[in-house]
Amino acid sequence: MNSSQQRGTTGRSKARRLELIAIGRKLFADTSYDALSMDDIARHAGVAKGLIYYYFESKRGYYLAIIEDAVAELVARAAGDTGLPRAERVHRTVDGYLRYAQSHQAAYRTIVTGGVGFDPQVQSIRDAVREELIAALAHGAYGRREIPLLARLALLGWLSGVEGVTLEWLDHPELPRASVCALLIRQLRATLHTIEEFAPECPAPPPEPYPGPHPGVAPTAVHSP
């Protein structure tokens, strides 16, 4: 967290900062970084432009704070629901990921593609999200977050595929989210079986009933984290 992000972290100032981030999440949900000026942002937020500079120093600082806040919600969803059956937990994780991308398309594209130009801080946010999602998947599948490098690479490959599929799906909204979710879960099942072949110490979890049918996809059992 930089100096601007550390400002106003108590009491009314903290609440005001969070309010500005919430407004920004709505503004940037489907609008690219370049499409809004600071004047536009201040006008939509109903505040003086100087207030945004006070809390975030710059438009970029504001945008990064918005992305970090939105991503924290995604990561919390992935790491949560640990008391649910594995199949239901993985369904909620993947479906939550797709819901996030669908509801925050501009921010999602920024994170996955590396930001405006090459932005090291956005890259860092993306890397942190990937690591947390992989750790959550590993914990669900094997009961531990630390796994052999080969297993980690396989899950990273699956997650990279998820990013590519999600970006393409956002350009084709006529395809139901439930079908995309079911597709990604089946691909994860295949990945877990492949991991078991190369790393026997990481056996694929036993199949569980899939939590409900999806349009165009027959119900099935799934090996899930």
C-alpha positions in Angstrom: 0.0 0.0 0.0 1.5 3.4 -1.0 1.4 6.6 1.0 -1.8 7.8 -0.7 -3.6 4.6 0.1 -2.5 4.9 3.8 -4.3 8.2 4.2 -7.6 8.4 6.0 -7.5 4.9 7.4 -9.5 5.7 10.6 -13.0 7.0 11.4 -14.8 9.3 9.0 -11.8 9.5 6.6 -11.7 5.7 6.2 -15.5 5.7 5.5 -15.1 8.5 3.0 -12.3 6.7 1.2 -14.3 3.5 1.0 -17.3 5.4 -0.3 -15.1 6.9 -3.1 -13.9 3.4 -4.0 -17.4 2.1 -4.1 -18.4 4.9 -6.5 -15.3 4.2 -8.6 -16.2 0.5 -8.8 -19.5 1.4 -10.4 -17.9 4.0 -12.7 -15.2 1.7 -14.0 -17.3 -1.5 -14.1 -17.8 -1.3 -17.8 -15.7 1.8 -18.6 -12.0 1.7 -19.5 -9.4 3.6 -17.6 -8.8 6.1 -20.5 -12.5 6.8 -21.0 -13.0 8.8 -17.8 -11.1 11.9 -16.8 -10.6 13.1 -13.2 -13.2 15.8 -13.9 -15.7 13.1 -15.1 -15.0 11.0 -12.0 -15.4 14.0 -9.6 -18.6 15.0 -11.3 -20.1 11.5 -11.1 -19.0 11.2 -7.5 -20.4 14.6 -6.6 -17.2 15.7 -4.9 -14.4 18.1 -5.5 -11.6 16.7 -7.7 -9.1 17.7 -4.9 -10.7 15.2 -2.5 -9.9 12.3 -4.9 -6.3 13.6 -5.2 -6.1 13.8 -1.4 -6.9 10.2 -0.8 -5.3 8.6 -3.9 -2.8 11.2 -5.3 -3.7 10.5 -8.9 -6.2 8.9 -11.3 -4.0 5.9 -11.5 -3.8 5.6 -7.7 -7.5 5.8 -7.5 -7.9 3.1 -10.2 -5.5 0.8 -8.5 -7.3 1.1 -5.2 -10.6 0.3 -7.0 -9.1 -2.8 -8.6 -7.5 -4.0 -5.3 -10.8 -3.6 -3.5 -12.7 -5.5 -6.2 -10.1 -8.3 -6.4 -10.2 -8.7 -2.6 -13.8 -9.7 -2.9 -13.0 -12.3 -5.6 -10.2 -13.8 -3.5 -12.3 -13.9 -0.4 -15.0 -15.8 -2.3 -12.4 -18.3 -3.5 -11.0 -18.9 0.0 -14.4 -19.0 1.7 -17.1 -21.5 2.0 -14.7 -24.1 3.3 -17.5 -25.9 5.2 -19.4 -26.8 1.9 -19.0 -30.1 0.1 -16.1 -29.9 -2.4 -18.3 -30.0 -5.5 -20.4 -27.1 -4.3 -17.4 -25.1 -3.2 -15.6 -25.4 -6.5 -18.9 -24.5 -8.3 -19.3 -21.4 -6.2 -15.6 -20.4 -6.7 -15.7 -20.7 -10.5 -19.2 -19.2 -10.8 -18.1 -16.3 -8.6 -15.1 -15.7 -10.7 -17.3 -15.5 -13.8 -19.8 -13.3 -12.1 -17.0 -10.9 -11.1 -15.7 -10.8 -14.7 -19.2 -10.2 -16.0 -20.0 -7.4 -13.6 -16.6 -5.7 -13.7 -15.6 -6.2 -17.3 -13.3 -3.2 -17.7 -11.4 -4.0 -14.4 -11.2 -7.7 -15.2 -9.7 -7.0 -18.7 -7.2 -4.6 -17.1 -6.1 -7.2 -14.5 -5.8 -10.1 -16.9 -4.1 -8.2 -19.7 -1.7 -6.3 -17.5 -3.2 -2.9 -17.2 -2.8 0.3 -19.2 0.3 -0.5 -21.2 2.6 -2.5 -19.0 1.7 -1.7 -15.5 3.9 -3.5 -12.9 1.4 -2.8 -10.1 -1.5 -4.3 -12.0 0.7 -7.3 -12.9 1.5 -7.7 -9.2 -2.2 -7.6 -8.4 -2.9 -10.3 -11.1 0.0 -12.5 -9.8 -1.4 -12.2 -6.2 -4.9 -13.2 -7.4 -3.5 -16.2 -9.3 -1.5 -17.4 -6.3 -4.4 -17.1 -4.0 -6.8 -18.9 -6.4 -4.2 -21.7 -6.9 -3.7 -22.0 -3.2 -7.5 -22.2 -2.6 -7.8 -24.9 -5.3 -4.9 -26.9 -3.8 -6.4 -26.7 -0.3 -9.7 -27.9 -1.6 -8.3 -30.8 -3.6 -5.5 -31.9 -1.3 -6.1 -30.3 2.1 -3.0 -28.1 1.9 -2.0 -24.9 0.1 1.6 -26.0 -0.6 1.9 -28.5 -3.5 4.7 -29.8 -5.7 5.9 -27.5 -8.4 4.5 -29.7 -11.2 1.0 -29.7 -9.6 1.2 -25.9 -9.2 2.2 -25.5 -12.9 -0.8 -27.7 -14.0 -3.2 -25.6 -11.9 -1.6 -22.4 -13.3 -2.1 -23.7 -16.8 -5.8 -24.4 -16.1 -6.2 -20.9 -14.6 -4.5 -19.3 -17.6 -7.0 -21.1 -19.7 -9.8 -19.8 -17.5 -8.6 -16.3 -18.1 -8.6 -16.8 -21.9 -12.0 -18.5 -21.9 -13.5 -15.7 -19.8 -12.1 -12.9 -22.0 -13.6 -14.6 -25.1 -16.9 -15.3 -23.3 -17.3 -11.6 -22.3 -17.4 -10.9 -26.1 -20.2 -13.5 -26.5 -22.7 -12.8 -23.7 -25.3 -14.9 -25.4 -23.5 -18.0 -24.0 -25.0 -18.8 -20.6 -22.6 -18.3 -17.7 -23.7 -21.7 -16.3 -22.5 -23.5 -19.4 -19.1 -21.8 -19.2 -18.9 -22.6 -15.5 -19.6 -26.3 -16.2 -17.0 -26.4 -19.0 -14.3 -24.9 -16.8 -15.1 -27.3 -13.9 -14.8 -30.3 -16.3 -11.5 -29.0 -17.5 -10.4 -28.7 -13.9 -11.4 -32.3 -13.3 -9.2 -33.4 -16.2 -6.3 -31.3 -14.8 -6.5 -32.9 -11.4 -6.4 -36.4 -13.0 -3.3 -35.3 -15.0 -1.7 -34.0 -11.9 -2.2 -37.4 -10.2 -0.5 -39.1 -13.2 2.6 -37.0 -12.8 2.6 -36.5 -9.0 1.0 -39.5 -7.3 1.3 -37.7 -3.9 -1.5 -35.5 -5.2 -4.3 -37.9 -5.9 -7.4 -36.5 -7.6 -10.3 -36.2 -5.1 -13.1 -38.8 -5.5 -16.1 -37.7 -7.6 -19.0 -36.0 -6.0 -22.5 -35.2 -7.5 -22.4 -32.0 -9.4 -24.5 -29.3 -7.6 -27.3 -29.1 -10.2 -27.7 -29.2 -14.0 -26.8 -26.4 -16.3 -28.3 -25.3 -19.6 -26.9 -27.4 -22.4 -24.7 -29.5 -20.1 -25.8 -32.9 -18.7 -25.5 -33.4 -14.9 -22.3 -35.3 -14.0 -20.0 -36.2 -11.2 -17.0 -34.0 -10.7 -13.6 -34.4 -9.1 -13.4 -31.1 -7.4 -11.3 -29.1 -5.0 
